């Protein structure tokens, strides 16, 4: 695992279905998101930073990937 694979403690990855405008899944690491979507780790990070969509071969649809901050209670 590389240093870039680890996120800050209060951040997580959200996977959206843009056609339905709903959250499909949430993950604490890019590696977990990679296993779920079938998209390489680096492409997930790039899509999240540049706010672009990617096609997921595992989900067989286009998805949007965002980085979100956990709300503090």
Backbone torsions as a table, in degrees:
resi	resn	phi	psi	omega
1	UNK	NA	136.8	179.7
2	UNK	-92.7	165.3	-179.9
3	UNK	-63.0	-36.8	-179.5
4	UNK	-66.5	-16.2	-179.8
5	UNK	-75.7	-20.4	-176.4
6	UNK	-96.4	132.8	-179.5
7	UNK	-101.4	168.8	174.7
8	UNK	-63.5	156.2	-175.9
9	UNK	-60.4	-30.4	-176.5
10	UNK	-97.5	12.6	179.4
11	UNK	-113.3	152.9	174.9
12	UNK	-151.6	165.6	-177.7
13	UNK	-99.7	130.8	175.8
14	UNK	-110.8	134.4	176.5
15	UNK	-109.1	121.6	-178.1
16	UNK	-110.8	151.6	167.5
17	UNK	-101.0	104.9	-175.4
18	UNK	-65.8	-27.2	-179.2
19	UNK	-70.3	-36.0	178.9
20	UNK	-97.1	-10.7	-177.2
21	UNK	54.2	52.9	177.7
22	UNK	-141.2	157.6	178.9
23	UNK	-79.2	128.8	177.6
24	UNK	-88.5	-45.7	-176.9
25	UNK	-157.9	162.4	176.4
26	UNK	-132.9	138.9	-177.5
27	UNK	-135.6	149.5	178.9
28	UNK	-82.0	-22.3	-179.0
29	UNK	-133.6	158.8	175.7
30	UNK	-67.3	-31.2	-179.3
31	UNK	-64.5	-42.6	177.1
32	UNK	-63.6	-40.6	177.8
33	UNK	-64.6	-36.6	177.7
34	UNK	-62.8	-43.5	179.9
35	UNK	-65.7	-32.8	-178.7
36	UNK	-77.4	-40.7	-173.1
37	UNK	-94.6	-27.5	-175.1
38	UNK	83.3	9.1	178.1
39	UNK	-98.3	134.4	-179.6
40	UNK	-57.6	148.5	-177.4
41	UNK	-50.0	-48.4	-177.3
42	UNK	-64.2	-38.7	179.3
43	UNK	-67.2	-35.4	177.0
44	UNK	-64.6	-45.2	179.0
45	UNK	-62.1	-44.8	179.7
46	UNK	-61.9	-43.6	-179.9
47	UNK	-64.1	-38.0	179.6
48	UNK	-68.6	-42.6	-178.6
49	UNK	-68.8	-44.2	-175.9
50	UNK	-90.9	-1.8	178.7
51	UNK	54.5	52.3	176.6
52	UNK	-113.8	168.8	179.3
53	UNK	-99.4	155.0	176.6
54	UNK	-136.1	152.8	175.9
55	UNK	-89.2	128.1	179.1
56	UNK	-98.7	117.5	178.2
57	UNK	-68.7	-29.7	179.6
58	UNK	-73.4	-38.1	-179.8
59	UNK	-89.9	-14.9	179.9
60	UNK	58.3	42.5	177.4
61	UNK	-160.0	165.0	176.3
62	UNK	-80.8	136.3	-178.9
63	UNK	-128.7	157.8	173.0
64	UNK	-109.5	140.4	-176.7
65	UNK	-122.5	128.9	-179.8
66	UNK	-133.8	154.3	173.0
67	UNK	-102.6	129.6	-178.4
68	UNK	-123.2	159.0	177.8
69	UNK	-105.2	133.5	178.6
70	UNK	-68.6	137.7	179.1
71	UNK	-76.4	136.8	178.5
72	UNK	-88.6	136.2	-178.5
73	UNK	-98.6	NA	NA
